[in-house]
């Protein structure tokens, strides 16, 4: 009786009071799994909005692993890791992440933001100076412990950072490995050269958009630049390319034990076992098929960037699956996004890193996308821009 009631409830359409008019981009409600195609309410769209980079969020193996773990462990361990909250999937996930990242251990937590908080609270000293890249994700800056002197720099002007570093013996440099809006890869190689002769400096890379995507073996932007150093720390997420949920820090046994002593870690209930099991399944898939998935992903991104440039759109492509698109000056980006949504394509208009930031069109490719999807997106972009020009011309003649 209970399963029938539950499935009946889930199958019920949303009433008008429960959602905005159909396909209003500000009020989209998922009605199915995230994939190449996604359903919002009763409408199926080709989806370029999330960060399901490798197409694993709806993979049969991850769903099966999550379902099995839910049956065996339930939906929560209802305790912290320092009491009775450790289940076998947590231990296996830590081992799987350490194996994948080539480290001795790994710490798992509730989100990439939590990973930043745990790491920075674990390694920041009272006499450190923090240098935060000005476009870094807000959780990086918010994770800096109170009363720590903080300064800002731009990755476009590392000469200024070098001047700021003069006379600094101890400090942290904070940066995103991949810019979440443009897909630009941070110049970690140049930053590393700046700090190599300063052993008291450390580099913290929030690599949520780089890990499992970039690098020869998918270890992220640090591997992408071939950097191996105890001065470099990397946080990651399992909610993007891995298609699951949660954050992590991979490192030495000593570092991970130090991080497990932080308040954020000790006071938190760990990931639900079904979520941990899904992440383990995704890592297993990457160990066997990761190279093919990453190759397909970056092929899609390059193909789209080439087509957009050929069509005259101004776009960014930095060898990552994130692209931003600047429409022609006579076309409003927000209206263009809404127009495409009505045509069955979700290309989001995003304000980042803050809600008051200037918005722009930003899309994320997936290895699951087909060339026909990308061609359809390009065709619809051209048609939508033409419609906007015709509407503007008609208004001007009134």
C-alpha positions, 0 to 999 in steps of 0.5 A: 500500500505505501509504495503505491501511495508514494508512486501515485503521489510522485506521478501527480502533475504539479498544480498551478499554485505549485509552480510558475507558468510552464518553462519560466526559467526562474522557476524550473522544477525537475520532473526526472533525472538529469541527462542529455535530455531533462524534463521540467514539469511536463516539458522535455528539453535538451539540457546544457545547464548542469555540470553532469560532465561525464553523464554519470548522474543517471547511469544504471550502475550508479542508480543500482549502487545507490538503490542497493545501499538504500536497502541495506543501510537506509537513507541516513546513518543519523550520527557523526563520524566520530560516534557511530556514523561510519558505514562501510560505503564511507570507508570504501569511498575514501579508499576509492578516492585515494586510489583515483587521486594517487594519494594515501587517504581522502576525507569526504564531506557534505559538499565542495563548500564544506571541503573548502571549510574543512581544509582551510580551518585545518591548515591555516595558521594564525600568522598566515596572510590569505591571498584570494583570487578576486573571481574565486568561488564565494565558499573559498573566501567564506571558509577563511578563518576569522581574524586572518588578514585577507588580500585579493589579486587577479589572475590576469595580473600576477605581477601585482600578486608578486608585489603583494607577496614581498616580505610574506613568510607564511600564507595561502593563495586561494583560487578556482582551478576552473572558472565556473562561468567562463571555463578558464583554467587558472594559471597554476603553473605560474602561481607555483613558480611564484611560491616555489622559493617561499616554503611558507606559502601554500596554494589551495585549489578549489577544483570542483570543475576540474577534477575527474575532467582535466589531466591525463588521468582525470585528477584535475587542474593540478595534474593538468599542469604536472604539479606535484608538491606538498605546498599545493592542496586541492579540494573537489566535489562529487556532485559534478563530473562524478554525477553524485554528491559531496565534497572531498580532499585527497592527501597524505594520512597526516593531512587527512587525520588533521582535517578530521579533527576540525569542527566542521568535520567532527560535528557533521553527519556524513553522506547518506550511504546511498550517495557514497555508494553511487560515488564508488560506482562512478569512480569504478566506471571512470577507472575503466572508461574515464579516458573515453568519457573525457575525450568525448566531453572535450570533443563536444566542447571543441565542436560547439566552440568551433561551430559558434565561432563560425556562426559569428558568436563571441564565445570562450573556449579554454579546453574545458566543458564550460563555455560562455556565449556573448550574443550580438549587441542587438540581442538581449541575452536573458530573453534569448535564453527564455526563447530557447527554453520555449523551443526545447533547449535549456541554455541558462542565463547566469549571474556569477559569482554573486546574484548582483553580478552581470549575467551572461549565457553559460552552458556546460557540455556533457559526454552524453550530448550527441553532435545532433544536439549541438547542431540543433542548439546552434541552429536554434541560436541563429533562429532565435537571434533573427526573431529578436531582430525582427521583433525589434525592427517591428517595434521601431516602425510603430 
